[in-house]
Amino acid sequence: MNTTNNPQSLTTFGWNERWQSAWDTNPPVHPGLRPARVTAQFSHTYRIATEAGDRLAGVTGKFEFTAHMRSDFPAVGDWVSVELLDEEHAVIHSVLTRRSAMTRKIAGQTMEEQIIGANIDVLFIVNALNLDFNLRKIERYLIMAWESGARPAVVLTKADLCDETEQRVGEVEAIAPGVPVHAVSALENRGMDSLFPYLIPGQTIAVTGSSGAGKSTLLNWLSDKESQRVQGIREDDGRGRHTTTHRELFVLPGGALLMDTPGMRELQLWDAQDGWREAFSDIADIAAGCRFRDCRHEQEAGCAVQSAIQDGTLDPKRLVNYLKTERELARVARKEKSSEQRRAASTGKSAGHPRKSARGKVNLAEEDYELS
């Protein structure tokens, strides 16, 4: 973990008038604190970019004591207020309100939110055009993307391994209404020009996808250097080997910022009702024509969704994923509410008020929204 104490401009890392205005409107309580951006996370240690150069930082004891959940702690992409201790170290006092946050439920049975990356402008959903190509998986990532507050784009990598690239692009476009889809091959240096419009100086682009989808290769390709170590694919199933072990924010030669994240072997959604509605907006549009408002789109008379399946307008597998995810999110909402009630009971506080999410949005309990 190398750091540098060379002076640098925060605009390089995405600081702009909006962030400056937020800082001026709510200045830190302690004088002498300055803004910094979290560029990497290593367990409980962070690398941050300040105007005085890079530093390694931890949070203050007060911060750790008052943090109630994992999502309260800094994440890669966060803007934080820091105190510089010396030429190599700093301490984080607070996290500025996030404008977007890519989140998921942590692995296992614990009902808790994990921040994968914060303050993201564009989210590249990466899926390889080999044996790992999976429309249902892309749908799941689209839910997370829309919920994050970032603009999604699907990047289909390893186009050199696919003889049906145009067909695959069309299939993704059919399940991702309004989302740009790009097929690229780093090996053949093909398709990079379609990604250039995203590479705006100061804009943060996060790259997410399954393990071995080609995220690190994409980063190296766009940065024209070996920023991340990559490995080849396994011959038995065509999947790449996992290489990225932590989240990190890189500045590309043209000034855009690219956030690489470890591959996800499992994506458990968290509080993603809005993202679910957006990702399946085509089904919602079709469902508006159902005879009954509470139609479950199964065997009801006058179901416009089933009619769309019959006439080939809608893929039945897409409907299955739609209904499956609906049930999953309702189950997560129930468990989250139960967990909050237990936490409130253990601390003697009322559980009557929904908590704030990573972006300051209220998380609603299941009875507060309709998923159909």
Beta strands, then each sheet from edge to edge (+ up, - down):
strand 1: 34-42
strand 2: 45-50
strand 3: 53-59
strand 4: 79-84
strand 5: 89-95
strand 6: 101-105
strand 7: 113-118
strand 8: 122-128
strand 9: 151-157
strand 10: 181-183
strand 11: 204-209
strand 12: 248-251
strand 13: 257-260
sheet 1: 1+ 2- 3+ 5+ 4- 1+
sheet 2: 6+ 7-
sheet 3: 10+ 9+ 8+ 11+ 13+ 12-
end
